[in-house]
Amino acid sequence: MAVPKRKTSKARRDKRRSQNMKMTAPGLSICPQCHEPKLPHRVCPNCNYYNGKEVVSSEA
């Protein structure tokens, strides 16, 4: 039966495991109102529109 000759260090173990947990860039979509990139299914931070309607008033 195969047995490890030495104990695997925490650093080596974690380096090996980190390959499965790589971060991916978020998929961006283009806002149809102002044509700026935004996260899908969220209100556009530039023009405050969602689904063709102004959701948050831009008055401060």
CHARMM-style PDB file with segment names, atoms N, HN, CA, C and O in Angstrom:
ATOM      1  N   MET     1       0.836  -1.180   0.000  1.00  0.00      PROA
ATOM      2  CA  MET     1       0.000   0.000   0.000  1.00  0.00      PROA
ATOM      3  C   MET     1       0.885   1.249   0.000  1.00  0.00      PROA
ATOM      4  O   MET     1       1.855   1.323   0.754  1.00  0.00      PROA
ATOM      5  N   ALA     2       0.555   2.216  -0.833  1.00  0.00      PROA
ATOM      6  HN  ALA     2      -0.233   2.155  -1.446  1.00  0.00      PROA
ATOM      7  CA  ALA     2       1.358   3.433  -0.930  1.00  0.00      PROA
ATOM      8  C   ALA     2       1.091   4.334   0.265  1.00  0.00      PROA
ATOM      9  O   ALA     2      -0.055   4.589   0.635  1.00  0.00      PROA
ATOM     10  N   VAL     3       2.179   4.810   0.856  1.00  0.00      PROA
ATOM     11  HN  VAL     3       3.110   4.603   0.555  1.00  0.00      PROA
ATOM     12  CA  VAL     3       2.087   5.675   2.021  1.00  0.00      PROA
ATOM     13  C   VAL     3       2.968   6.896   1.764  1.00  0.00      PROA
ATOM     14  O   VAL     3       4.064   6.741   1.225  1.00  0.00      PROA
ATOM     15  N   PRO     4       2.531   8.108   2.127  1.00  0.00      PROA
ATOM     16  CA  PRO     4       3.386   9.274   1.930  1.00  0.00      PROA
ATOM     17  C   PRO     4       4.664   9.170   2.752  1.00  0.00      PROA
ATOM     18  O   PRO     4       4.640   8.751   3.909  1.00  0.00      PROA
ATOM     19  N   LYS     5       5.780   9.558   2.139  1.00  0.00      PROA
ATOM     20  HN  LYS     5       5.800   9.898   1.199  1.00  0.00      PROA
ATOM     21  CA  LYS     5       7.059   9.472   2.836  1.00  0.00      PROA
ATOM     22  C   LYS     5       7.186  10.585   3.871  1.00  0.00      PROA
ATOM     23  O   LYS     5       7.784  10.393   4.930  1.00  0.00      PROA
ATOM     24  N   ARG     6       6.614  11.761   3.555  1.00  0.00      PROA
ATOM     25  HN  ARG     6       6.128  11.917   2.694  1.00  0.00      PROA
ATOM     26  CA  ARG     6       6.666  12.899   4.470  1.00  0.00      PROA
ATOM     27  C   ARG     6       5.271  13.507   4.603  1.00  0.00      PROA
ATOM     28  O   ARG     6       4.413  13.354   3.734  1.00  0.00      PROA
ATOM     29  N   LYS     7       5.080  14.197   5.715  1.00  0.00      PROA
ATOM     30  HN  LYS     7       5.778  14.322   6.421  1.00  0.00      PROA
ATOM     31  CA  LYS     7       3.804  14.882   5.927  1.00  0.00      PROA
ATOM     32  C   LYS     7       3.695  16.048   4.938  1.00  0.00      PROA
ATOM     33  O   LYS     7       4.650  16.800   4.744  1.00  0.00      PROA
ATOM     34  N   THR     8       2.527  16.186   4.322  1.00  0.00      PROA
ATOM     35  HN  THR     8       1.751  15.576   4.480  1.00  0.00      PROA
ATOM     36  CA  THR     8       2.293  17.302   3.413  1.00  0.00      PROA
ATOM     37  C   THR     8       2.075  18.562   4.245  1.00  0.00      PROA
ATOM     38  O   THR     8       1.214  18.598   5.124  1.00  0.00      PROA
ATOM     39  N   SER     9       2.868  19.597   3.954  1.00  0.00      PROA
ATOM     40  HN  SER     9       3.567  19.568   3.240  1.00  0.00      PROA
ATOM     41  CA  SER     9       2.763  20.836   4.730  1.00  0.00      PROA
ATOM     42  C   SER     9       1.450  21.552   4.410  1.00  0.00      PROA
ATOM     43  O   SER     9       0.823  21.299   3.382  1.00  0.00      PROA
ATOM     44  N   LYS    10       1.054  22.441   5.305  1.00  0.00      PROA
ATOM     45  HN  LYS    10       1.563  22.647   6.140  1.00  0.00      PROA
ATOM     46  CA  LYS    10      -0.191  23.193   5.102  1.00  0.00      PROA
ATOM     47  C   LYS    10      -0.089  24.097   3.881  1.00  0.00      PROA
ATOM     48  O   LYS    10      -1.069  24.277   3.157  1.00  0.00      PROA
ATOM     49  N   ALA    11       1.090  24.665   3.649  1.00  0.00      PROA
ATOM     50  HN  ALA    11       1.886  24.519   4.237  1.00  0.00      PROA
ATOM     51  CA  ALA    11       1.270  25.548   2.492  1.00  0.00      PROA
ATOM     52  C   ALA    11       1.117  24.772   1.191  1.00  0.00      PROA
ATOM     53  O   ALA    11       0.456  25.238   0.264  1.00  0.00      PROA
ATOM     54  N   ARG    12       1.723  23.594   1.117  1.00  0.00      PROA
ATOM     55  HN  ARG    12       2.260  23.215   1.870  1.00  0.00      PROA
ATOM     56  CA  ARG    12       1.630  22.789  -0.105  1.00  0.00      PROA
ATOM     57  C   ARG    12       0.202  22.295  -0.320  1.00  0.00      PROA
ATOM     58  O   ARG    12      -0.302  22.284  -1.442  1.00  0.00      PROA
ATOM     59  N   ARG    13      -0.433  21.891   0.765  1.00  0.00      PROA
ATOM     60  HN  ARG    13      -0.023  21.900   1.677  1.00  0.00      PROA
ATOM     61  CA  ARG    13      -1.820  21.435   0.679  1.00  0.00      PROA
ATOM     62  C   ARG    13      -2.737  22.563   0.204  1.00  0.00      PROA
ATOM     63  O   ARG    13      -3.577  22.356  -0.672  1.00  0.00      PROA
ATOM     64  N   ASP    14      -2.573  23.759   0.784  1.00  0.00      PROA
ATOM     65  HN  ASP    14      -1.890  23.927   1.495  1.00  0.00      PROA
ATOM     66  CA  ASP    14      -3.435  24.880   0.428  1.00  0.00      PROA
ATOM     67  C   ASP    14      -3.174  25.366  -0.989  1.00  0.00      PROA
ATOM     68  O   ASP    14      -4.107  25.789  -1.673  1.00  0.00      PROA
ATOM     69  N   LYS    15      -1.914  25.315  -1.450  1.00  0.00      PROA
ATOM     70  HN  LYS    15      -1.157  24.972  -0.895  1.00  0.00      PROA
ATOM     71  CA  LYS    15      -1.614  25.699  -2.836  1.00  0.00      PROA
ATOM     72  C   LYS    15      -2.318  24.767  -3.809  1.00  0.00      PROA
ATOM     73  O   LYS    15      -2.830  25.205  -4.839  1.00  0.00      PROA
ATOM     74  N   ARG    16      -2.341  23.501  -3.486  1.00  0.00      PROA
ATOM     75  HN  ARG    16      -1.924  23.144  -2.650  1.00  0.00      PROA
ATOM     76  CA  ARG    16      -3.000  22.529  -4.354  1.00  0.00      PROA
ATOM     77  C   ARG    16      -4.509  22.756  -4.367  1.00  0.00      PROA
ATOM     78  O   ARG    16      -5.137  22.675  -5.423  1.00  0.00      PROA
ATOM     79  N   ARG    17      -5.088  23.033  -3.223  1.00  0.00      PROA
ATOM     80  HN  ARG    17      -4.579  23.099  -2.365  1.00  0.00      PROA
ATOM     81  CA  ARG    17      -6.535  23.228  -3.136  1.00  0.00      PROA
ATOM     82  C   ARG    17      -6.983  24.550  -3.753  1.00  0.00      PROA
ATOM     83  O   ARG    17      -8.126  24.666  -4.195  1.00  0.00      PROA
ATOM     84  N   SER    18      -6.106  25.541  -3.790  1.00  0.00      PROA
ATOM     85  HN  SER    18      -5.178  25.447  -3.431  1.00  0.00      PROA
ATOM     86  CA  SER    18      -6.498  26.861  -4.280  1.00  0.00      PROA
ATOM     87  C   SER    18      -6.812  26.847  -5.768  1.00  0.00      PROA
ATOM     88  O   SER    18      -7.510  27.744  -6.242  1.00  0.00      PROA
ATOM     89  N   GLN    19      -6.331  25.877  -6.517  1.00  0.00      PROA
ATOM     90  HN  GLN    19      -5.765  25.148  -6.132  1.00  0.00      PROA
ATOM     91  CA  GLN    19      -6.595  25.819  -7.953  1.00  0.00      PROA
ATOM     92  C   GLN    19      -8.071  25.603  -8.234  1.00  0.00      PROA
ATOM     93  O   GLN    19      -8.559  25.998  -9.293  1.00  0.00      PROA
ATOM     94  N   ASN    20      -8.788  24.989  -7.315  1.00  0.00      PROA
ATOM     95  HN  ASN    20      -8.392  24.668  -6.454  1.00  0.00      PROA
ATOM     96  CA  ASN    20     -10.215  24.739  -7.508  1.00  0.00      PROA
ATOM     97  C   ASN    20     -11.070  25.939  -7.130  1.00  0.00      PROA
ATOM     98  O   ASN    20     -12.257  25.970  -7.458  1.00  0.00      PROA
ATOM     99  N   MET    21     -10.502  26.924  -6.451  1.00  0.00      PROA
ATOM    100  HN  MET    21      -9.538  26.899  -6.185  1.00  0.00      PROA
ATOM    101  CA  MET    21     -11.284  28.044  -5.936  1.00  0.00      PROA
ATOM    102  C   MET    21     -10.914  29.360  -6.600  1.00  0.00      PROA
ATOM    103  O   MET    21     -11.019  30.415  -5.975  1.00  0.00      PROA
ATOM    104  N   LYS    22     -10.484  29.316  -7.849  1.00  0.00      PROA
ATOM    105  HN  LYS    22     -10.398  28.459  -8.356  1.00  0.00      PROA
ATOM    106  CA  LYS    22     -10.096  30.546  -8.534  1.00  0.00      PROA
ATOM    107  C   LYS    22     -11.306  31.448  -8.711  1.00  0.00      PROA
ATOM    108  O   LYS    22     -12.408  30.980  -9.000  1.00  0.00      PROA
ATOM    109  N   MET    23     -11.091  32.747  -8.533  1.00  0.00      PROA
ATOM    110  HN  MET    23     -10.196  33.127  -8.298  1.00  0.00      PROA
ATOM    111  CA  MET    23     -12.152  33.729  -8.704  1.00  0.00      PROA
ATOM    112  C   MET    23     -12.324  34.027 -10.189  1.00  0.00      PROA
ATOM    113  O   MET    23     -11.352  34.049 -10.944  1.00  0.00      PROA
ATOM    114  N   THR    24     -13.563  34.255 -10.596  1.00  0.00      PROA
ATOM    115  HN  THR    24     -14.352  34.237  -9.982  1.00  0.00      PROA
ATOM    116  CA  THR    24     -13.828  34.631 -11.974  1.00  0.00      PROA
ATOM    117  C   THR    24     -14.376  36.056 -11.995  1.00  0.00      PROA
ATOM    118  O   THR    24     -15.022  36.499 -11.045  1.00  0.00      PROA
ATOM    119  N   ALA    25     -14.116  36.747 -13.064  1.00  0.00      PROA
ATOM    120  HN  ALA    25     -13.591  36.388 -13.835  1.00  0.00      PROA
ATOM    121  CA  ALA    25     -14.601  38.118 -13.200  1.00  0.00      PROA
ATOM    122  C   ALA    25     -16.114  38.105 -13.367  1.00  0.00      PROA
ATOM    123  O   ALA    25     -16.651  37.201 -14.007  1.00  0.00      PROA
ATOM    124  N   PRO    26     -16.814  39.087 -12.805  1.00  0.00      PROA
ATOM    125  CA  PRO    26     -18.270  39.112 -12.946  1.00  0.00      PROA
ATOM    126  C   PRO    26     -18.675  39.405 -14.381  1.00  0.00      PROA
ATOM    127  O   PRO    26     -18.026  40.194 -15.067  1.00  0.00      PROA
ATOM    128  N   GLY    27     -19.744  38.772 -14.831  1.00  0.00      PROA
ATOM    129  HN  GLY    27     -20.271  38.131 -14.273  1.00  0.00      PROA
ATOM    130  CA  GLY    27     -20.246  39.015 -16.174  1.00  0.00      PROA
ATOM    131  C   GLY    27     -20.997  40.331 -16.204  1.00  0.00      PROA
ATOM    132  O   GLY    27     -21.988  40.498 -15.493  1.00  0.00      PROA
ATOM    133  N   LEU    28     -20.538  41.265 -17.017  1.00  0.00      PROA
ATOM    134  HN  LEU    28     -19.734  41.129 -17.595  1.00  0.00      PROA
ATOM    135  CA  LEU    28     -21.169  42.578 -17.092  1.00  0.00      PROA
ATOM    136  C   LEU    28     -22.083  42.644 -18.299  1.00  0.00      PROA
ATOM    137  O   LEU    28     -21.830  42.007 -19.322  1.00  0.00      PROA
ATOM    138  N   SER    29     -23.145  43.417 -18.172  1.00  0.00      PROA
ATOM    139  HN  SER    29     -23.351  43.934 -17.341  1.00  0.00      PROA
ATOM    140  CA  SER    29     -24.029  43.680 -19.299  1.00  0.00      PROA
ATOM    141  C   SER    29     -24.044  45.186 -19.536  1.00  0.00      PROA
ATOM    142  O   SER    29     -23.579  45.956 -18.696  1.00  0.00      PROA
ATOM    143  N   ILE    30     -24.574  45.599 -20.670  1.00  0.00      PROA
ATOM    144  HN  ILE    30     -24.952  44.973 -21.352  1.00  0.00      PROA
ATOM    145  CA  ILE    30     -24.614  47.009 -21.038  1.00  0.00      PROA
ATOM    146  C   ILE    30     -25.997  47.565 -20.715  1.00  0.00      PROA
ATOM    147  O   ILE    30     -27.014  46.957 -21.048  1.00  0.00      PROA
ATOM    148  N   CYS    31     -26.024  48.714 -20.070  1.00  0.00      PROA
ATOM    149  HN  CYS    31     -25.198  49.208 -19.800  1.00  0.00      PROA
ATOM    150  CA  CYS    31     -27.287  49.381 -19.749  1.00  0.00      PROA
ATOM    151  C   CYS    31     -27.894  49.925 -21.040  1.00  0.00      PROA
ATOM    152  O   CYS    31     -27.206  50.626 -21.783  1.00  0.00      PROA
ATOM    153  N   PRO    32     -29.162  49.625 -21.330  1.00  0.00      PROA
ATOM    154  CA  PRO    32     -29.771  50.127 -22.563  1.00  0.00      PROA
ATOM    155  C   PRO    32     -30.036  51.633 -22.539  1.00  0.00      PROA
ATOM    156  O   PRO    32     -30.206  52.238 -23.598  1.00  0.00      PROA
ATOM    157  N   GLN    33     -30.075  52.250 -21.358  1.00  0.00      PROA
ATOM    158  HN  GLN    33     -29.936  51.758 -20.498  1.00  0.00      PROA
ATOM    159  CA  GLN    33     -30.338  53.691 -21.258  1.00  0.00      PROA
ATOM    160  C   GLN    33     -29.074  54.519 -21.494  1.00  0.00      PROA
ATOM    161  O   GLN    33     -29.044  55.389 -22.364  1.00  0.00      PROA
ATOM    162  N   CYS    34     -28.016  54.233 -20.696  1.00  0.00      PROA
ATOM    163  HN  CYS    34     -28.040  53.526 -19.989  1.00  0.00      PROA
ATOM    164  CA  CYS    34     -26.813  55.075 -20.755  1.00  0.00      PROA
ATOM    165  C   CYS    34     -25.625  54.366 -21.398  1.00  0.00      PROA
ATOM    166  O   CYS    34     -24.568  54.974 -21.569  1.00  0.00      PROA
ATOM    167  N   HSD    35     -25.778  53.100 -21.755  1.00  0.00      PROA
ATOM    168  HN  HSD    35     -26.636  52.606 -21.616  1.00  0.00      PROA
ATOM    169  CA  HSD    35     -24.751  52.303 -22.439  1.00  0.00      PROA
ATOM    170  C   HSD    35     -23.467  52.159 -21.617  1.00  0.00      PROA
ATOM    171  O   HSD    35     -22.372  52.071 -22.174  1.00  0.00      PROA
ATOM    172  N   GLU    36     -23.608  52.137 -20.312  1.00  0.00      PROA
ATOM    173  HN  GLU    36     -24.497  52.208 -19.860  1.00  0.00      PROA
ATOM    174  CA  GLU    36     -22.477  51.899 -19.425  1.00  0.00      PROA
ATOM    175  C   GLU    36     -22.540  50.452 -18.939  1.00  0.00      PROA
ATOM    176  O   GLU    36     -23.632  49.889 -18.860  1.00  0.00      PROA
ATOM    177  N   PRO    37     -21.403  49.831 -18.611  1.00  0.00      PROA
ATOM    178  CA  PRO    37     -21.443  48.460 -18.085  1.00  0.00      PROA
ATOM    179  C   PRO    37     -22.056  48.425 -16.687  1.00  0.00      PROA
ATOM    180  O   PRO    37     -21.799  49.300 -15.860  1.00  0.00      PROA
ATOM    181  N   LYS    38     -22.875  47.393 -16.438  1.00  0.00      PROA
ATOM    182  HN  LYS    38     -23.083  46.682 -17.110  1.00  0.00      PROA
ATOM    183  CA  LYS    38     -23.505  47.216 -15.130  1.00  0.00      PROA
ATOM    184  C   LYS    38     -23.646  45.733 -14.861  1.00  0.00      PROA
ATOM    185  O   LYS    38     -23.539  44.918 -15.778  1.00  0.00      PROA
ATOM    186  N   LEU    39     -23.884  45.378 -13.613  1.00  0.00      PROA
ATOM    187  HN  LEU    39     -23.971  46.040 -12.868  1.00  0.00      PROA
ATOM    188  CA  LEU    39     -24.124  43.986 -13.263  1.00  0.00      PROA
ATOM    189  C   LEU    39     -25.530  43.603 -13.701  1.00  0.00      PROA
ATOM    190  O   LEU    39     -26.455  44.403 -13.562  1.00  0.00      PROA
ATOM    191  N   PRO    40     -25.710  42.392 -14.230  1.00  0.00      PROA
ATOM    192  CA  PRO    40     -27.044  42.001 -14.683  1.00  0.00      PROA
ATOM    193  C   PRO    40     -28.024  41.856 -13.518  1.00  0.00      PROA
ATOM    194  O   PRO    40     -27.634  41.507 -12.404  1.00  0.00      PROA
ATOM    195  N   HSD    41     -29.296  42.128 -13.791  1.00  0.00      PROA
ATOM    196  HN  HSD    41     -29.613  42.412 -14.696  1.00  0.00      PROA
ATOM    197  CA  HSD    41     -30.392  42.017 -12.823  1.00  0.00      PROA
ATOM    198  C   HSD    41     -30.225  42.984 -11.653  1.00  0.00      PROA
ATOM    199  O   HSD    41     -30.674  42.702 -10.542  1.00  0.00      PROA
ATOM    200  N   ARG    42     -29.585  44.114 -11.900  1.00  0.00      PROA
ATOM    201  HN  ARG    42     -29.220  44.343 -12.803  1.00  0.00      PROA
ATOM    202  CA  ARG    42     -29.417  45.131 -10.865  1.00  0.00      PROA
ATOM    203  C   ARG    42     -29.661  46.507 -11.463  1.00  0.00      PROA
ATOM    204  O   ARG    42     -29.578  46.686 -12.678  1.00  0.00      PROA
ATOM    205  N   VAL    43     -29.963  47.478 -10.606  1.00  0.00      PROA
ATOM    206  HN  VAL    43     -30.030  47.332  -9.619  1.00  0.00      PROA
ATOM    207  CA  VAL    43     -30.185  48.853 -11.047  1.00  0.00      PROA
ATOM    208  C   VAL    43     -28.856  49.419 -11.532  1.00  0.00      PROA
ATOM    209  O   VAL    43     -27.813  49.195 -10.917  1.00  0.00      PROA
ATOM    210  N   CYS    44     -28.903  50.149 -12.629  1.00  0.00      PROA
ATOM    211  HN  CYS    44     -29.750  50.332 -13.128  1.00  0.00      PROA
ATOM    212  CA  CYS    44     -27.696  50.773 -13.174  1.00  0.00      PROA
ATOM    213  C   CYS    44     -27.222  51.856 -12.204  1.00  0.00      PROA
ATOM    214  O   CYS    44     -28.010  52.732 -11.847  1.00  0.00      PROA
ATOM    215  N   PRO    45     -25.960  51.825 -11.767  1.00  0.00      PROA
ATOM    216  CA  PRO    45     -25.493  52.841 -10.810  1.00  0.00      PROA
ATOM    217  C   PRO    45     -25.337  54.224 -11.431  1.00  0.00      PROA
ATOM    218  O   PRO    45     -25.259  55.214 -10.705  1.00  0.00      PROA
ATOM    219  N   ASN    46     -25.289  54.314 -12.774  1.00  0.00      PROA
ATOM    220  HN  ASN    46     -25.352  53.509 -13.364  1.00  0.00      PROA
ATOM    221  CA  ASN    46     -25.091  55.612 -13.425  1.00  0.00      PROA
ATOM    222  C   ASN    46     -26.404  56.350 -13.653  1.00  0.00      PROA
ATOM    223  O   ASN    46     -26.507  57.540 -13.358  1.00  0.00      PROA
ATOM    224  N   CYS    47     -27.418  55.644 -14.183  1.00  0.00      PROA
ATOM    225  HN  CYS    47     -27.334  54.677 -14.424  1.00  0.00      PROA
ATOM    226  CA  CYS    47     -28.659  56.336 -14.548  1.00  0.00      PROA
ATOM    227  C   CYS    47     -29.850  55.924 -13.681  1.00  0.00      PROA
ATOM    228  O   CYS    47     -30.936  56.484 -13.834  1.00  0.00      PROA
ATOM    229  N   ASN    48     -29.672  54.958 -12.773  1.00  0.00      PROA
ATOM    230  HN  ASN    48     -28.790  54.504 -12.649  1.00  0.00      PROA
ATOM    231  CA  ASN    48     -30.720  54.502 -11.843  1.00  0.00      PROA
ATOM    232  C   ASN    48     -31.931  53.919 -12.555  1.00  0.00      PROA
ATOM    233  O   ASN    48     -33.053  54.040 -12.062  1.00  0.00      PROA
ATOM    234  N   TYR    49     -31.725  53.288 -13.708  1.00  0.00      PROA
ATOM    235  HN  TYR    49     -30.814  53.189 -14.108  1.00  0.00      PROA
ATOM    236  CA  TYR    49     -32.809  52.641 -14.438  1.00  0.00      PROA
ATOM    237  C   TYR    49     -32.695  51.132 -14.286  1.00  0.00      PROA
ATOM    238  O   TYR    49     -31.596  50.583 -14.207  1.00  0.00      PROA
ATOM    239  N   TYR    50     -33.846  50.471 -14.247  1.00  0.00      PROA
ATOM    240  HN  TYR    50     -34.739  50.918 -14.312  1.00  0.00      PROA
ATOM    241  CA  TYR    50     -33.907  49.010 -14.269  1.00  0.00      PROA
ATOM    242  C   TYR    50     -35.129  48.618 -15.075  1.00  0.00      PROA
ATOM    243  O   TYR    50     -36.236  49.070 -14.783  1.00  0.00      PROA
ATOM    244  N   ASN    51     -34.943  47.786 -16.082  1.00  0.00      PROA
ATOM    245  HN  ASN    51     -34.044  47.419 -16.320  1.00  0.00      PROA
ATOM    246  CA  ASN    51     -36.026  47.291 -16.927  1.00  0.00      PROA
ATOM    247  C   ASN    51     -36.777  48.441 -17.612  1.00  0.00      PROA
ATOM    248  O   ASN    51     -37.995  48.379 -17.780  1.00  0.00      PROA
ATOM    249  N   GLY    52     -36.045  49.482 -18.001  1.00  0.00      PROA
ATOM    250  HN  GLY    52     -35.056  49.532 -17.864  1.00  0.00      PROA
ATOM    251  CA  GLY    52     -36.643  50.594 -18.727  1.00  0.00      PROA
ATOM    252  C   GLY    52     -37.365  51.611 -17.871  1.00  0.00      PROA
ATOM    253  O   GLY    52     -37.989  52.529 -18.404  1.00  0.00      PROA
ATOM    254  N   LYS    53     -37.296  51.471 -16.536  1.00  0.00      PROA
ATOM    255  HN  LYS    53     -36.789  50.726 -16.102  1.00  0.00      PROA
ATOM    256  CA  LYS    53     -37.981  52.409 -15.640  1.00  0.00      PROA
ATOM    257  C   LYS    53     -36.984  52.971 -14.640  1.00  0.00      PROA
ATOM    258  O   LYS    53     -36.064  52.277 -14.207  1.00  0.00      PROA
ATOM    259  N   GLU    54     -37.177  54.249 -14.273  1.00  0.00      PROA
ATOM    260  HN  GLU    54     -37.925  54.812 -14.624  1.00  0.00      PROA
ATOM    261  CA  GLU    54     -36.322  54.835 -13.249  1.00  0.00      PROA
ATOM    262  C   GLU    54     -36.789  54.325 -11.894  1.00  0.00      PROA
ATOM    263  O   GLU    54     -37.939  54.527 -11.505  1.00  0.00      PROA
ATOM    264  N   VAL    55     -35.892  53.666 -11.186  1.00  0.00      PROA
ATOM    265  HN  VAL    55     -34.958  53.502 -11.502  1.00  0.00      PROA
ATOM    266  CA  VAL    55     -36.256  53.030  -9.924  1.00  0.00      PROA
ATOM    267  C   VAL    55     -35.924  53.944  -8.755  1.00  0.00      PROA
ATOM    268  O   VAL    55     -36.753  54.146  -7.868  1.00  0.00      PROA
ATOM    269  N   VAL    56     -34.728  54.491  -8.748  1.00  0.00      PROA
ATOM    270  HN  VAL    56     -34.055  54.327  -9.469  1.00  0.00      PROA
ATOM    271  CA  VAL    56     -34.287  55.367  -7.674  1.00  0.00      PROA
ATOM    272  C   VAL    56     -34.161  56.758  -8.259  1.00  0.00      PROA
ATOM    273  O   VAL    56     -33.480  56.947  -9.267  1.00  0.00      PROA
ATOM    274  N   SER    57     -34.807  57.733  -7.643  1.00  0.00      PROA
ATOM    275  HN  SER    57     -35.360  57.580  -6.825  1.00  0.00      PROA
ATOM    276  CA  SER    57     -34.704  59.093  -8.171  1.00  0.00      PROA
ATOM    277  C   SER    57     -33.296  59.615  -7.923  1.00  0.00      PROA
ATOM    278  O   SER    57     -32.719  59.372  -6.864  1.00  0.00      PROA
ATOM    279  N   SER    58     -32.748  60.325  -8.888  1.00  0.00      PROA
ATOM    280  HN  SER    58     -33.218  60.523  -9.748  1.00  0.00      PROA
ATOM    281  CA  SER    58     -31.378  60.815  -8.787  1.00  0.00      PROA
ATOM    282  C   SER    58     -31.295  62.148  -8.058  1.00  0.00      PROA
ATOM    283  O   SER    58     -30.219  62.743  -7.997  1.00  0.00      PROA
ATOM    284  N   GLU    59     -32.408  62.637  -7.501  1.00  0.00      PROA
ATOM    285  HN  GLU    59     -33.283  62.154  -7.550  1.00  0.00      PROA
ATOM    286  CA  GLU    59     -32.394  63.881  -6.737  1.00  0.00      PROA
ATOM    287  C   GLU    59     -31.814  63.618  -5.355  1.00  0.00      PROA
ATOM    288  O   GLU    59     -32.133  62.614  -4.718  1.00  0.00      PROA
ATOM    289  N   ALA    60     -30.960  64.529  -4.898  1.00  0.00      PROA
ATOM    290  HN  ALA    60     -30.701  65.344  -5.416  1.00  0.00      PROA
ATOM    291  CA  ALA    60     -30.334  64.326  -3.595  1.00  0.00      PROA
ATOM    292  C   ALA    60     -30.812  65.356  -2.595  1.00  0.00      PROA
ATOM    293  OT1 ALA    60     -30.387  65.338  -1.439  1.00  0.00      PROA
TER     294      ALA     60
END
